[in-house]
Amino acid sequence: MCVIGGVAMAQQSPLYSSYSASEFSVNPAFTGIYDYIPIHFVYRNQWSGMSESPSTSTFSGHSAIDDNHGVGLVFQSDEFGLVEKTFTSLTYGYRTPVSLDYNMSFGLGARLGQLSFRTSDVILHDEVDLAFDNQDQSAFNVDLSFGWAIYSDDLLAGISVDNLMQSDLKLGSRAIEENIIEREYKVFGHYYVELNNLYDFALEPSMLMRFNEAGDFQADVNVNMVYQDFVYAGLMYRVQDAFGMSAGFRGRKFSCGYIYEFNTSDLSDHNSGSHEIFVGINLEKTRSSQNNRWYDRHKSGDWSNGNGIFSR
């Protein structure tokens, strides 16, 4: 009885490793920082080989309105076992130059989420278990996120806070006051380092740290080797959880990537790793913003010759 009555904590938000390619999903302050419209789709199958393991799909897009303002949209669906979580987030970003080479931005997101539990699919050992009434249950919650970022042609970094309101969840007729969504803090960094002594190559280290007010902490580190700002391959590490390998390419109009992870935790004996696929499409805009400096070399640098979809 003491064990059953203990406190149980679990991860609130889904994992994904392609955060350096889809930074807008991490921080609303990245809304509208490009002078084109990036549309991204990410699919992740976590712990492949385990029955009803988590699978996550994320669709996002954002656009600059003018030199200072931007709007965006994120939709995410996360399924594991009999539980499904979905949310839709609308974001607004304001950006302004702080020097000749650096810009600063702020972002705010409004999120509508739903948690569903398929009670009708539960297989009961005791058919008269009063905790299950054969009726699927769902709960809605509304919350806010806020972010700050600084960026240049080579650096992109920011801090964000999700679940500012710490809204609670109520499934069915059971009200549990302690069942709140904890605030989650994220620190993100991505840097581009040209290798002057190794022609046409560059390094792109990136990291994402996440922690919440319940005391949970997680840190990811990625390092990619990039050739002509087009083809890349690299390694990733999630502290006390997983190693991984990534590969992909990014054109002016189209990009895609793949990440494979293998567990280092006790779960490694029960699954064959995690798979993640990233696909991006860039829609051109007729008006360029003076504040959209991040990855400016991707548009007019040494590798931007040609007009094909796969051209740099």
C-alpha positions in Angstrom: 0.0 0.0 0.0 2.9 2.4 0.7 4.3 1.7 -2.8 0.9 2.2 -4.5 0.3 5.5 -2.6 3.7 7.0 -3.7 4.1 9.9 -6.1 4.5 9.0 -9.8 6.0 11.5 -12.2 6.4 11.2 -16.0 7.6 13.2 -18.9 5.1 15.9 -19.8 6.1 16.8 -23.4 7.1 14.6 -26.2 10.7 14.0 -27.2 12.2 14.8 -30.5 15.8 15.2 -31.7 15.5 17.4 -34.8 15.1 20.6 -32.8 18.1 22.2 -34.6 16.2 21.9 -37.9 12.8 23.0 -36.5 13.7 25.5 -33.8 10.4 27.3 -34.1 8.7 24.3 -32.3 11.0 24.8 -29.4 10.6 28.6 -28.8 7.9 31.0 -30.0 10.5 33.8 -30.2 11.7 32.2 -33.4 8.5 33.1 -35.1 9.0 34.9 -38.4 12.9 35.2 -38.3 13.2 34.1 -42.0 12.4 36.0 -45.1 10.7 32.9 -46.5 7.9 30.6 -45.0 9.3 27.4 -43.6 6.8 24.5 -43.3 8.0 21.5 -41.3 6.8 18.0 -40.6 8.4 15.7 -38.0 7.5 12.1 -37.3 9.1 10.2 -34.4 8.6 6.5 -33.5 10.1 6.0 -30.0 11.3 2.7 -28.7 10.5 0.8 -31.9 9.6 -2.9 -31.3 7.8 -2.3 -28.0 4.0 -2.7 -28.2 2.1 0.6 -28.3 5.3 2.6 -28.0 5.1 6.4 -28.2 4.7 8.0 -31.7 4.7 11.7 -32.2 3.8 13.8 -35.3 4.5 17.6 -35.4 3.4 20.0 -38.1 4.6 23.7 -38.0 4.9 26.8 -40.1 5.6 30.5 -39.5 6.0 33.7 -41.5 7.2 37.2 -41.1 4.4 39.9 -41.5 6.8 42.8 -41.8 10.2 43.9 -40.6 9.2 43.4 -36.9 6.3 41.1 -36.6 5.6 37.4 -37.3 2.9 34.7 -36.8 3.1 30.9 -36.6 1.2 27.7 -36.0 2.2 24.4 -34.4 0.1 21.2 -34.3 1.3 18.1 -32.5 -0.2 14.7 -31.8 1.5 12.2 -29.4 0.2 8.7 -28.8 1.3 6.0 -26.4 -0.7 3.0 -25.4 -4.3 4.1 -24.7 -3.3 7.7 -24.2 -3.4 10.4 -26.9 -2.3 14.0 -26.5 -2.8 16.7 -29.1 -2.3 20.5 -29.0 -2.6 23.4 -31.4 -0.5 26.5 -30.7 -0.8 30.0 -32.3 2.3 32.1 -31.9 3.3 35.8 -32.3 6.8 37.1 -32.5 8.4 40.5 -32.3 12.0 41.1 -33.4 14.3 44.1 -33.6 18.0 44.7 -34.4 20.3 45.2 -31.4 23.5 45.7 -33.4 24.8 45.5 -37.0 25.0 41.7 -36.9 22.6 40.7 -34.1 18.8 40.7 -33.7 16.7 40.0 -30.7 13.1 38.6 -30.6 10.3 37.9 -28.2 7.5 35.4 -28.7 4.2 34.5 -27.2 2.2 31.4 -27.8 -1.4 30.4 -26.9 -2.0 26.7 -26.7 -5.2 24.6 -26.8 -4.5 21.0 -25.7 -6.5 17.8 -25.3 -5.7 14.6 -23.4 -7.7 11.5 -24.3 -7.8 8.0 -22.6 -9.5 5.1 -24.5 -11.2 3.5 -21.6 -13.3 1.3 -24.0 -10.1 -0.5 -25.1 -9.0 -1.4 -21.6 -8.8 -5.2 -21.0 -9.9 -5.7 -17.4 -9.0 -8.6 -15.2 -11.9 -7.6 -13.0 -15.0 -6.8 -15.1 -16.7 -4.9 -12.3 -13.8 -2.5 -11.7 -15.6 0.7 -10.9 -12.7 2.9 -12.1 -13.5 2.0 -15.7 -17.0 2.7 -17.1 -16.3 1.7 -20.7 -16.6 5.4 -21.7 -13.6 7.1 -23.4 -12.5 10.1 -21.4 -10.9 13.4 -22.5 -9.8 16.7 -21.0 -9.1 20.1 -22.5 -6.7 22.7 -21.2 -5.5 26.2 -22.3 -2.1 27.5 -21.6 0.6 30.0 -22.7 4.2 30.0 -23.6 6.8 32.8 -23.8 10.3 33.0 -25.3 13.3 35.2 -25.9 16.0 34.7 -28.6 19.0 36.3 -30.1 20.4 35.4 -33.5 22.8 36.4 -36.3 24.1 34.7 -39.4 25.9 32.1 -37.4 24.2 32.0 -33.9 20.7 31.1 -32.9 20.0 30.9 -29.1 17.0 31.4 -26.8 15.2 30.7 -23.6 11.5 29.7 -23.4 8.8 28.8 -20.8 5.9 26.5 -21.6 2.7 26.0 -19.5 2.9 29.5 -17.9 -0.6 29.1 -16.4 0.1 25.5 -15.1 -3.5 24.6 -16.1 -4.9 21.4 -14.6 -6.5 18.3 -16.2 -9.8 16.7 -15.3 -10.6 13.3 -16.8 -14.3 12.3 -16.6 -16.0 13.3 -13.3 -12.8 12.9 -11.2 -11.3 16.2 -10.2 -7.7 16.0 -9.0 -6.3 19.3 -7.9 -2.7 18.1 -8.0 -3.0 17.0 -11.6 -1.5 20.2 -13.1 0.8 20.6 -16.1 4.1 21.9 -14.6 6.0 24.8 -16.2 8.8 23.7 -18.4 11.9 25.7 -19.2 14.0 25.3 -22.3 17.4 26.6 -23.2 18.4 26.2 -26.9 21.6 27.0 -28.7 22.8 26.4 -32.3 26.0 27.7 -33.8 27.7 27.5 -37.2 31.5 27.2 -37.3 33.3 27.4 -40.6 36.4 25.2 -40.8 38.9 27.4 -42.6 41.5 24.7 -42.9 39.1 22.1 -44.3 37.6 23.5 -47.5 33.8 23.5 -47.9 33.2 22.0 -44.5 31.6 23.4 -41.3 30.6 22.2 -37.9 27.1 22.9 -36.4 26.9 22.1 -32.7 23.5 22.5 -31.0 22.0 21.7 -27.6 18.6 21.7 -25.9 18.1 21.6 -22.1 14.7 21.1 -20.6 13.6 21.2 -17.0 10.4 21.7 -15.1 9.4 22.8 -11.6 8.8 19.1 -10.5 12.6 18.7 -10.7 12.9 16.7 -14.0 15.9 17.6 -16.2 16.9 16.5 -19.7 19.8 17.6 -21.9 20.5 16.9 -25.6 23.7 17.6 -27.6 24.0 17.4 -31.4 27.1 17.9 -33.6 26.7 17.9 -37.4 29.4 18.0 -40.0 28.1 20.1 -43.0 29.4 20.1 -46.5 28.8 23.2 -48.6 25.9 24.2 -46.4 23.9 21.4 -48.0 24.6 17.8 -47.0 25.2 17.0 -43.3 25.8 14.0 -41.0 26.3 13.9 -37.2 26.0 12.4 -33.8 23.7 13.2 -30.9 23.6 12.3 -27.2 20.8 12.5 -24.7 22.1 12.4 -21.1 21.6 9.1 -19.5 19.2 8.0 -22.2 20.4 7.6 -25.8 23.0 8.0 -28.5 22.1 8.7 -32.1 23.2 9.3 -35.6 21.7 11.8 -38.1 22.0 12.5 -41.8 20.2 14.7 -44.3 20.3 17.7 -46.7 18.8 21.2 -46.9 18.1 22.9 -50.1 16.8 26.4 -50.7 13.3 25.0 -51.2 13.3 21.5 -49.7 15.1 19.7 -46.9 14.8 16.4 -45.1 16.7 14.4 -42.5 16.7 11.1 -40.5 17.8 10.4 -37.0 18.3 6.9 -35.4 18.8 6.5 -31.7 19.7 3.6 -29.5 19.0 3.5 -25.8 21.6 3.5 -23.1 19.0 3.1 -20.3 17.5 -0.1 -18.9 14.9 0.0 -21.8 17.6 -0.9 -24.3 16.9 -4.6 -23.8 13.3 -4.1 -24.8 13.4 -2.1 -28.0 15.3 -1.7 -31.2 15.8 2.1 -31.0 14.0 5.2 -32.0 13.4 6.6 -35.5 12.8 10.2 -36.5 12.1 11.7 -39.9 12.1 15.4 -40.7 10.8 17.1 -43.9 10.8 20.8 -44.7 9.5 23.0 -47.5 10.4 26.7 -47.8 7.9 28.9 -49.5 9.4 32.0 -51.0 8.1 35.5 -50.2 8.3 38.6 -52.4 9.3 40.9 -49.6 12.6 40.5 -47.6 12.9 41.7 -44.0 16.0 43.4 -42.8 15.8 41.6 -39.5 15.8 38.1 -41.0 19.6 37.5 -40.8 19.8 34.0 -39.4 21.2 31.7 -42.1 21.4 34.6 -44.6 24.3 32.7 -46.2 21.8 30.0 -47.2 20.2 32.5 -49.5 23.0 34.5 -51.0 26.3 32.8 -49.8 28.8 30.8 -51.6 26.5 27.8 -52.0 23.3 29.5 -53.4 24.0 29.2 -57.1 21.2 27.6 -59.2 17.5 27.6 -59.0 16.6 23.9 -58.6 14.8 22.5 -55.6 17.9 20.7 -54.4 20.3 23.5 -55.3 22.4 25.5 -53.0 
